[in-house]
């Protein structure tokens, strides 16, 4: 097992990766959730959905197979849990457009982002609801939230047990 990072220099690549994830997800949300109604729709939304699924699969593979340090995994999972995944799902919802094309009751980017966080955390207040293809996306987002939370807890337990076994 690889040695845990201790200095800022050893953390630099992980921190840059986390910053890159946050920046990319914000840009995706900012751009796609502000498409006008003539541009947004099923084609753009479907392409954004496919891109999101490819991204989630590649990131999951990377976290599980390439990140050997539980501390690095914990940081990356925390960043993903807090910001990246909800922003990317919000970008995809926005790519489908408004006027109840994807999320009934959402009137703009802030509403879509709120809906995404409520779905990701599986709170489900019920004030907005997905429709059409976005119903499947909402299910995928909720499942992704469960998986990321599980990976986050597993990494935290690994760190705790390693430190308390020595």
SETOR-138839 format. One record per residue: x, y, z of N, C-alpha, C, CB in turn; residue number from 1; residue in three letters; chain. Coordinates in Angstrom, 3 decimals, m for minus. Each point is the difference from the previous one (the first is absolute). Last residue first. Glycine has a CB too. Layout:
% SETOR-138839
X,Y,Z,X,Y,Z,X,Y,Z,X,Y,Z,NUM,ALA,A .
...
END
This chain:
% SETOR-138839
m2.480,1.098,14.908,1.451,0.158,0.189,0.314,0.448,1.384,0.261,0.534,m2.374,166,UNK,A .
m4.727,m1.065,0.645,0.618,m1.321,0.098,1.501,0.089,0.257,m1.759,m0.881,m1.527,165,UNK,A .
m1.106,4.686,0.716,m0.245,m0.532,1.331,0.512,m1.425,0.183,m1.976,1.469,0.111,164,UNK,A .
2.309,0.955,m4.285,0.634,0.832,1.014,m0.172,m0.579,1.406,m0.399,1.984,m1.459,163,UNK,A .
m1.671,m4.154,m2.221,1.455,m0.041,m0.172,0.691,0.784,1.106,m0.290,m0.225,m2.483,162,UNK,A .
m4.432,0.318,2.252,0.490,m1.303,0.476,1.513,m0.108,m0.133,m2.185,m1.031,m0.641,161,UNK,A .
0.074,4.987,m0.973,m0.176,m0.137,1.438,0.594,m1.311,0.511,m2.074,1.393,m0.151,160,UNK,A .
1.965,m0.662,m4.507,0.942,0.910,0.649,m0.065,m0.166,1.513,m0.229,1.627,m1.906,159,UNK,A .
m2.875,m4.033,m0.590,1.346,m0.513,m0.257,1.055,0.875,0.678,m0.790,m0.950,m2.192,158,UNK,A .
m3.705,2.363,2.295,0.216,m1.132,0.904,1.402,m0.575,m0.188,m2.465,m0.519,m0.049,157,UNK,A .
1.123,3.926,m2.905,0.138,0.542,1.365,0.269,m1.112,1.004,m1.539,1.889,m0.597,156,UNK,A .
0.629,m3.125,m3.858,1.308,0.645,0.089,0.228,0.568,1.405,m0.108,0.551,m2.461,155,UNK,A .
m4.104,m2.418,1.567,1.029,m1.045,m0.021,1.395,0.601,0.121,m1.498,m1.428,m1.408,154,UNK,A .
m2.172,4.379,0.973,0.015,m0.628,1.334,1.086,m1.075,0.064,m2.476,0.456,0.271,153,UNK,A .
1.790,1.534,m4.448,0.492,1.004,0.939,0.120,m0.588,1.405,m1.048,1.814,m1.392,152,UNK,A .
m0.952,m4.392,m1.994,1.449,0.074,m0.202,0.628,0.987,0.983,m0.303,m0.573,m2.436,151,UNK,A .
m4.382,0.267,2.488,0.608,m1.256,0.450,1.509,0.008,m0.139,m2.078,m1.171,m0.637,150,UNK,A .
m0.348,4.816,m1.101,m0.034,0.022,1.460,0.632,m1.265,0.573,m2.078,1.413,m0.071,149,UNK,A .
1.574,m1.190,m4.561,1.049,0.911,0.477,0.025,0.087,1.518,m0.225,1.304,m2.107,148,UNK,A .
m3.214,m3.888,0.149,1.314,m0.602,m0.250,1.117,0.893,0.532,m0.919,m1.148,m2.037,147,UNK,A .
m3.559,2.773,2.227,0.200,m1.145,0.906,1.415,m0.572,m0.140,m2.461,m0.532,m0.147,146,UNK,A .
1.233,3.902,m2.872,0.149,0.532,1.352,0.228,m1.097,1.019,m1.448,1.901,m0.637,145,UNK,A .
0.426,m3.131,m3.763,1.364,0.529,0.080,0.268,0.583,1.383,m0.038,0.490,m2.464,144,UNK,A .
m4.314,m1.834,1.539,0.866,m1.178,0.159,1.459,0.435,0.108,m1.640,m1.420,m1.297,143,UNK,A .
m1.487,4.786,0.363,m0.207,m0.514,1.359,0.901,m1.206,0.270,m2.379,0.819,m0.059,142,UNK,A .
2.374,0.971,m4.301,0.638,0.921,0.948,m0.150,m0.496,1.438,m0.452,1.904,m1.573,141,UNK,A .
m1.715,m4.292,m1.873,1.454,m0.180,m0.088,0.722,0.924,0.985,m0.229,m0.654,m2.425,140,UNK,A .
m4.397,1.186,2.033,0.300,m1.289,0.638,1.510,m0.237,0.002,m2.242,m0.929,m0.735,139,UNK,A .
0.749,4.649,m1.578,m0.169,0.214,1.436,0.278,m1.286,0.775,m1.697,1.794,m0.469,138,UNK,A .
1.695,m1.963,m4.240,1.178,0.715,0.505,m0.089,0.217,1.500,0.244,1.128,m2.211,137,UNK,A .
m3.960,m2.997,0.023,1.116,m0.957,0.053,1.264,0.646,0.530,m0.999,m1.233,m1.909,136,UNK,A .
m2.636,4.032,1.172,m0.342,m0.918,1.088,1.114,m1.041,0.172,m2.479,0.341,m0.451,135,UNK,A .
2.510,2.800,m3.129,0.647,0.446,1.238,m0.387,m0.857,1.197,0.034,2.305,m0.918,134,UNK,A .
m1.948,m2.743,m3.516,1.307,m0.648,0.133,0.692,0.354,1.314,0.199,0.033,m2.481,133,UNK,A .
m5.108,1.244,2.842,0.619,m0.504,m1.227,1.301,m0.736,0.273,m1.046,1.877,m1.233,132,UNK,A .
m0.108,1.249,5.155,m0.945,m0.501,m0.995,0.769,m0.495,m1.217,m1.791,1.594,0.813,131,UNK,A .
2.414,m0.095,4.935,0.496,m0.214,m1.357,m1.107,m0.527,m0.910,2.291,m0.448,0.921,130,UNK,A .
m2.992,3.819,3.428,0.077,m1.419,m0.366,0.476,m0.141,m1.439,m1.849,m0.550,1.621,129,UNK,A .
1.221,4.062,3.159,0.296,m0.123,m1.428,0.086,m1.481,m0.311,1.245,2.230,m0.082,128,UNK,A .
m2.371,m1.123,4.409,m0.442,1.255,m0.597,0.289,0.072,m1.492,0.368,1.087,2.191,127,UNK,A .
0.773,m4.673,1.122,m1.244,m0.123,m0.739,m0.494,1.289,m0.625,m0.546,m1.815,1.512,126,UNK,A .
4.644,0.124,1.252,m1.027,0.835,0.627,m1.341,m0.080,m0.722,1.804,1.520,0.768,125,UNK,A .
2.825,m4.335,m0.687,m1.281,m0.057,m0.690,m1.102,0.802,0.664,0.670,m2.206,m0.781,124,UNK,A .
4.186,0.383,1.703,m0.921,0.647,0.931,m1.408,m0.020,m0.587,1.856,1.476,0.892,123,UNK,A .
2.629,m3.199,m2.615,m1.230,m0.790,0.134,m0.945,0.561,1.058,1.289,m1.999,m0.717,122,UNK,A .
2.937,3.745,m1.280,0.004,m0.387,1.408,m1.210,m0.858,0.359,1.244,2.096,0.522,121,UNK,A .
m0.811,m0.506,m4.947,1.261,m0.662,0.308,0.040,m0.495,1.445,1.124,1.441,m1.704,120,UNK,A .
m4.819,1.218,0.232,m0.026,m1.351,m0.566,1.247,m0.776,0.387,m1.376,0.833,m1.911,119,UNK,A .
1.086,3.668,3.168,m1.057,m0.725,0.710,m0.063,m1.447,m0.496,m1.313,2.150,0.304,118,UNK,A .
4.262,0.770,m2.529,0.482,m0.313,1.350,m1.035,m0.795,0.797,1.388,2.085,m0.049,117,UNK,A .
m2.665,m0.605,m4.253,1.083,m0.975,m0.094,0.530,m0.377,1.384,0.606,0.929,m2.249,116,UNK,A .
m3.824,2.513,1.852,m0.598,m1.317,m0.255,1.071,m1.085,m0.031,m1.852,1.093,m1.298,115,UNK,A .
3.366,3.331,1.628,m0.688,m0.404,1.228,m0.600,m1.397,m0.165,m0.506,2.419,0.533,114,UNK,A .
2.313,m0.480,m4.342,1.068,m0.367,0.925,m0.580,m0.466,1.334,1.533,1.651,m1.116,113,UNK,A .
m4.523,0.031,m2.065,0.545,m1.277,m0.461,1.100,m0.478,0.945,m0.553,0.606,m2.386,112,UNK,A .
m1.269,3.657,3.111,m0.981,m1.044,0.324,0.512,m1.381,m0.385,m1.843,1.658,m0.323,111,UNK,A .
4.430,2.068,m0.902,0.049,m0.188,1.458,m0.979,m1.089,0.439,0.658,2.414,0.289,110,UNK,A .
m0.561,m1.119,m4.951,1.176,m0.745,0.453,0.056,m0.244,1.508,1.173,0.971,m1.924,109,UNK,A .
m6.064,m0.120,0.013,1.298,0.521,m0.393,1.129,m0.815,0.583,m0.993,2.252,m0.161,108,UNK,A .
m3.786,m3.071,0.855,m0.082,1.155,m0.877,1.339,0.548,m0.452,m2.085,0.518,1.126,107,UNK,A .
m0.783,m5.242,0.833,1.285,0.705,m0.058,m0.088,1.134,m1.006,1.242,m2.104,0.631,106,UNK,A .
m4.807,m1.098,0.191,0.103,0.986,1.069,1.299,0.776,m0.007,m1.456,m1.444,1.319,105,UNK,A .
1.333,m3.288,m3.525,m1.235,0.757,0.179,0.159,0.919,1.206,m1.383,m1.871,m1.025,104,UNK,A .
5.134,m0.176,m2.310,m0.349,0.048,1.419,m1.216,0.910,0.160,2.422,m0.401,0.710,103,UNK,A .
m1.211,m0.635,m5.129,0.821,m0.969,0.721,m0.401,m0.082,1.465,1.877,0.447,m1.582,102,UNK,A .
m4.108,2.432,m1.559,0.520,m1.016,m0.924,0.740,m1.108,0.721,0.178,1.747,m1.737,101,UNK,A .
m2.527,2.567,3.300,m0.401,m1.348,0.407,0.418,m1.088,m0.994,m1.909,1.044,1.180,100,UNK,A .
3.354,3.530,m1.549,m1.423,m0.130,m0.361,m0.475,m1.418,0.227,0.241,1.822,m1.696,99,UNK,A .
4.939,m1.194,0.772,m0.953,0.295,1.066,m1.416,m0.123,m0.545,1.657,1.540,1.132,98,UNK,A .
3.220,m4.157,m2.720,m0.821,1.206,m0.072,m0.975,0.116,1.150,0.221,m0.086,m2.443,97,UNK,A .
3.529,m3.127,1.315,m1.301,m0.390,m0.537,m0.948,1.194,m0.104,0.323,m2.278,0.976,96,UNK,A .
3.966,2.714,0.987,0.158,m0.208,m1.442,m1.304,m0.450,m0.653,2.398,m0.582,0.386,95,UNK,A .
m2.013,1.075,4.364,m0.134,1.273,m0.700,0.116,m0.134,m1.499,0.912,1.095,1.988,94,UNK,A .
m0.133,m4.888,0.707,m1.415,0.388,0.097,m0.240,1.297,m0.768,m0.188,m1.133,2.253,93,UNK,A .
4.638,m0.202,m1.906,m0.753,m0.857,m0.927,m1.493,0.327,0.053,1.722,m1.820,0.281,92,UNK,A .
1.097,4.048,2.732,0.325,0.415,m1.370,m0.804,m0.816,m1.008,2.317,0.659,0.735,91,UNK,A .
m2.575,m1.877,3.766,m0.757,1.224,m0.249,0.258,0.521,m1.408,0.102,0.552,2.442,90,UNK,A .
2.443,m4.204,m0.988,m1.383,m0.405,m0.263,m0.874,1.223,m0.270,0.310,m2.030,1.458,89,UNK,A .
4.093,2.920,m0.226,m0.050,m0.627,m1.322,m1.404,m0.491,m0.332,2.391,m0.672,0.259,88,UNK,A .
m1.628,2.528,4.026,0.123,1.033,m1.028,m0.077,m0.613,m1.399,1.396,1.385,1.568,87,UNK,A .
m1.377,m4.330,2.198,m1.251,0.769,m0.119,0.049,1.091,m1.073,m0.381,m0.460,2.403,86,UNK,A .
4.408,m2.032,m1.666,m1.084,m0.795,m0.587,m1.320,0.766,m0.040,1.138,m2.058,0.825,85,UNK,A .
2.742,4.278,1.184,0.163,m0.381,m1.395,m1.223,m0.718,m0.576,2.431,m0.159,0.434,84,UNK,A .
m2.004,1.785,4.377,m0.185,0.934,m1.087,m0.070,m0.610,m1.392,1.147,1.575,1.424,83,UNK,A .
m0.899,m3.966,3.008,m0.480,1.336,0.327,m0.334,0.822,m1.231,1.358,m0.099,2.052,82,UNK,A .
0.451,m4.342,m2.371,m1.261,m0.066,0.722,m0.584,1.392,0.210,0.778,m2.091,1.132,81,UNK,A .
3.507,1.620,m3.092,m1.039,m0.493,m0.908,m1.365,0.037,0.671,1.687,m1.465,m1.136,80,UNK,A .
2.006,2.571,3.780,m0.208,1.036,m1.020,m1.112,m0.431,m0.950,2.425,0.707,0.160,79,UNK,A .
m1.119,m3.887,2.987,m0.650,1.135,0.659,m0.298,1.123,m0.984,1.172,m0.598,2.119,78,UNK,A .
1.305,m3.098,m3.615,m1.406,m0.359,0.193,m0.756,1.144,0.671,0.636,m2.430,0.170,77,UNK,A .
3.995,2.945,m0.667,m0.660,0.027,m1.310,m1.479,m0.358,0.107,2.174,m0.603,m1.071,76,UNK,A .
0.433,0.358,5.031,m0.073,1.374,m0.485,m0.763,0.061,m1.320,2.174,0.526,1.149,75,UNK,A .
m1.320,m4.786,0.622,m0.944,0.720,0.849,m0.168,1.443,m0.485,0.641,m1.464,1.953,74,UNK,A .
2.629,m1.197,m4.015,m1.339,m0.434,m0.388,m1.054,0.755,0.800,0.895,m2.272,m0.597,73,UNK,A .
3.567,2.923,1.784,m0.275,0.636,m1.295,m1.409,m0.349,m0.470,2.453,m0.089,m0.590,72,UNK,A .
m1.006,m2.020,4.481,m0.147,1.448,0.241,m0.305,0.739,m1.294,1.582,m0.162,1.937,71,UNK,A .
m0.651,m4.536,m2.088,m1.328,0.309,0.547,m0.209,1.489,0.266,m0.005,m2.257,1.016,70,UNK,A .
3.265,0.056,m4.799,0.070,0.642,1.306,m1.405,0.302,0.517,2.241,0.989,m0.593,69,UNK,A .
m1.379,m2.809,m3.786,0.332,m0.994,1.028,0.009,0.576,1.410,1.337,m1.185,m1.705,68,UNK,A .
m3.378,2.026,m3.463,0.279,0.776,1.211,0.187,m0.984,1.144,m1.340,2.011,m0.830,67,UNK,A .
0.240,m3.729,m3.476,1.241,0.757,m0.090,0.361,0.773,1.271,m0.454,0.177,m2.408,66,UNK,A .
m3.594,m3.066,1.626,1.198,m0.740,m0.421,1.305,0.783,0.101,m1.480,m1.237,m1.505,65,UNK,A .
m2.972,2.993,2.813,0.087,m1.363,0.530,1.334,m0.660,m0.329,m2.471,m0.186,m0.219,64,UNK,A .
1.429,4.592,m1.415,0.023,m0.001,1.462,0.241,m1.388,0.561,m1.539,1.940,m0.015,63,UNK,A .
1.040,m1.493,m4.689,1.220,0.633,0.470,0.094,m0.054,1.520,m0.026,1.497,m2.001,62,UNK,A .
m3.939,m3.021,m0.050,1.107,m0.917,m0.284,1.300,0.573,0.564,m1.168,m0.825,m2.097,61,UNK,A .
m2.534,3.604,2.329,m0.158,m1.133,0.922,1.132,m0.991,m0.188,m2.492,0.292,m0.025,60,UNK,A .
2.286,3.289,m2.979,0.424,0.443,1.321,m0.118,m1.114,1.024,m0.700,2.311,m0.582,59,UNK,A .
m0.865,m3.155,m3.788,1.463,0.155,0.001,0.504,0.450,1.368,m0.068,0.561,m2.445,58,UNK,A .
m4.620,m0.952,1.826,0.641,m1.316,m0.100,1.524,0.137,0.068,m1.941,m0.844,m1.382,57,UNK,A .
m0.581,4.820,1.265,m0.196,m0.704,1.277,0.689,m1.366,m0.034,m2.202,1.196,0.339,56,UNK,A .
2.235,1.339,m4.344,0.823,0.630,1.035,m0.121,m0.756,1.316,m0.286,2.226,m1.120,55,UNK,A .
m2.468,m3.564,m2.415,1.395,m0.362,m0.285,0.911,0.577,1.077,m0.480,m0.067,m2.483,54,UNK,A .
m3.996,1.314,2.703,0.152,m1.421,0.337,1.426,m0.491,m0.255,m2.416,m0.354,m0.553,53,UNK,A .
1.322,4.785,m0.729,m0.016,m0.143,1.453,0.210,m1.455,0.418,m1.529,1.979,0.150,52,UNK,A .
1.035,m1.001,m4.743,1.272,0.501,0.506,0.111,m0.149,1.512,0.067,1.602,m1.900,51,UNK,A .
m4.167,m2.644,m0.076,1.002,m1.007,m0.373,1.379,0.424,0.503,m1.353,m0.633,m2.043,50,UNK,A .
m2.109,3.733,2.622,m0.216,m1.189,0.848,1.033,m1.073,m0.281,m2.441,0.502,0.064,49,UNK,A .
2.337,3.352,m2.793,0.544,0.326,1.324,m0.146,m1.189,0.944,m0.564,2.429,m0.354,48,UNK,A .
m1.401,m2.848,m3.861,1.462,0.029,m0.130,0.664,0.312,1.336,m0.237,0.724,m2.387,47,UNK,A .
m4.434,m0.494,2.268,0.444,m1.387,m0.144,1.515,m0.071,m0.144,m2.193,m0.587,m1.066,46,UNK,A .
0.205,4.861,1.199,m0.138,m0.685,1.280,0.484,m1.436,m0.050,m1.916,1.467,0.495,45,UNK,A .
1.730,1.053,m4.471,1.073,0.502,0.863,m0.042,m0.720,1.344,m0.081,2.256,m1.143,44,UNK,A .
m3.415,m3.393,m1.731,1.286,m0.337,m0.616,1.161,0.435,0.890,m1.040,0.222,m2.275,43,UNK,A .
m3.502,0.831,3.600,0.328,m1.419,0.093,1.369,m0.339,m0.582,m2.423,m0.469,m0.118,42,UNK,A .
1.945,5.500,1.581,m1.019,m0.966,m0.402,0.528,m1.407,0.056,m1.032,1.709,m1.447,41,UNK,A .
2.710,3.939,0.912,m0.154,m1.130,0.932,m1.068,m0.949,m0.530,0.693,1.448,1.964,40,UNK,A .
m0.030,2.509,m4.396,1.213,m0.821,m0.046,m0.135,m1.238,0.871,1.347,2.052,m0.428,39,UNK,A .
m4.796,1.210,0.275,0.126,m0.542,m1.358,1.227,m0.901,m0.129,m1.147,2.043,m0.895,38,UNK,A .
0.188,0.288,5.013,m0.964,m1.079,m0.258,0.111,m0.581,m1.405,m1.515,1.089,1.623,37,UNK,A .
5.892,0.989,0.724,m1.349,0.500,m0.245,m0.898,m1.160,m0.456,0.915,2.302,m0.611,36,UNK,A .
3.294,m2.810,4.056,m0.363,m0.076,m1.417,m1.397,0.576,m0.196,1.461,m2.044,m0.319,35,UNK,A .
1.176,1.427,4.499,m0.422,1.299,m0.495,m0.289,m0.010,m1.500,1.343,1.039,1.808,34,UNK,A .
0.382,m4.741,0.835,m1.260,0.371,0.653,m0.518,1.357,m0.472,0.701,m1.337,1.982,33,UNK,A .
3.503,m0.535,m3.563,m1.147,m0.777,m0.450,m1.321,0.425,0.637,1.561,m1.868,m0.355,32,UNK,A .
2.637,4.119,1.577,m0.282,0.042,m1.436,m1.289,m0.700,m0.395,2.421,0.088,m0.354,31,UNK,A .
m0.931,m0.117,4.898,m0.210,1.383,m0.410,m0.392,0.072,m1.475,1.657,0.761,1.731,30,UNK,A .
m0.427,m4.977,0.067,m1.293,0.463,0.511,m0.309,1.398,m0.505,0.293,m1.419,2.038,29,UNK,A .
3.924,m0.304,m3.128,m1.050,m0.780,m0.663,m1.381,0.466,0.445,1.553,m1.967,m0.149,28,UNK,A .
2.145,3.854,2.319,m0.098,0.487,m1.380,m1.099,m0.746,m0.757,2.452,0.585,0.027,27,UNK,A .
m1.448,m2.043,4.328,m0.631,1.318,0.032,m0.189,0.543,m1.410,1.026,0.434,2.245,26,UNK,A .
1.306,m4.484,m1.742,m1.426,m0.179,0.282,m0.728,1.341,0.052,0.537,m2.092,1.271,25,UNK,A .
4.162,2.100,m1.890,m0.673,m0.594,m1.156,m1.496,m0.153,0.244,2.111,m1.206,m0.574,24,UNK,A .
0.567,2.723,4.172,m0.071,0.989,m1.067,m0.754,m0.544,m1.211,2.158,0.981,0.803,23,UNK,A .
m1.292,m3.911,2.817,m0.932,1.053,0.393,m0.193,1.018,m1.118,0.687,m0.320,2.382,22,UNK,A .
2.525,m3.086,m2.992,m1.347,m0.564,0.027,m1.038,1.078,0.319,0.956,m2.216,0.713,21,UNK,A .
3.578,3.449,m0.456,m0.419,m0.220,m1.383,m1.405,m0.567,m0.089,2.373,m0.364,m0.607,20,UNK,A .
m0.410,0.799,4.850,m0.319,1.317,m0.544,m0.479,m0.119,m1.446,1.703,1.048,1.529,19,UNK,A .
m0.135,m4.957,0.493,m1.259,0.418,0.621,m0.443,1.361,m0.534,0.591,m1.306,2.065,18,UNK,A .
3.606,m0.288,m3.443,m1.064,m0.825,m0.572,m1.354,0.410,0.560,1.616,m1.899,m0.283,17,UNK,A .
2.149,3.926,2.133,m0.220,0.489,m1.362,m1.105,m0.791,m0.692,2.402,0.709,m0.124,16,UNK,A .
m1.048,m2.167,4.354,m0.703,1.275,0.119,m0.281,0.610,m1.360,1.088,0.361,2.204,15,UNK,A .
1.497,m4.281,m2.042,m1.375,m0.288,0.414,m0.812,1.282,0.109,0.798,m2.031,1.230,14,UNK,A .
3.812,2.389,m2.169,m0.705,m0.601,m1.143,m1.458,m0.310,0.339,2.172,m0.974,m0.787,13,UNK,A .
0.654,2.755,4.286,m0.230,0.929,m1.100,m0.793,m0.621,m1.153,2.114,1.131,0.638,12,UNK,A .
m0.360,m3.046,3.691,m1.436,0.185,m0.206,m0.312,0.783,m1.268,m0.291,m0.077,2.458,11,UNK,A .
4.781,m0.653,m0.983,m0.573,m1.320,m0.284,m1.503,0.078,m0.262,1.775,m1.032,1.424,10,UNK,A .
0.488,4.975,m0.165,0.516,m0.437,m1.303,m0.588,m1.366,m0.381,2.140,1.295,0.407,9,UNK,A .
m2.994,0.470,3.878,m0.781,0.685,m1.027,0.437,m0.437,m1.391,m0.301,1.958,1.536,8,UNK,A .
1.140,m5.509,2.299,0.376,1.390,m0.255,m0.897,0.603,m1.075,2.378,m0.508,0.652,7,UNK,A .
m3.003,m4.039,0.739,0.156,0.745,1.251,0.290,1.488,m0.245,0.834,m2.103,1.079,6,UNK,A .
m3.035,m2.907,m3.434,0.611,1.320,m0.190,0.036,0.762,1.316,m0.805,0.048,m2.378,5,UNK,A .
1.036,m5.506,2.123,m0.968,1.098,0.041,0.715,1.337,m0.200,m1.492,m1.340,1.543,4,UNK,A .
3.207,m3.433,m3.602,0.114,0.840,1.187,m0.993,1.161,m0.100,2.447,m0.630,0.264,3,UNK,A .
m3.415,m4.141,m2.718,0.819,1.200,m0.116,m0.048,0.819,1.281,m0.411,0.029,m2.464,2,UNK,A .
0.010,m5.471,2.048,m0.843,1.170,0.000,0.890,1.236,0.000,m1.850,m1.239,1.214,1,UNK,A .
END
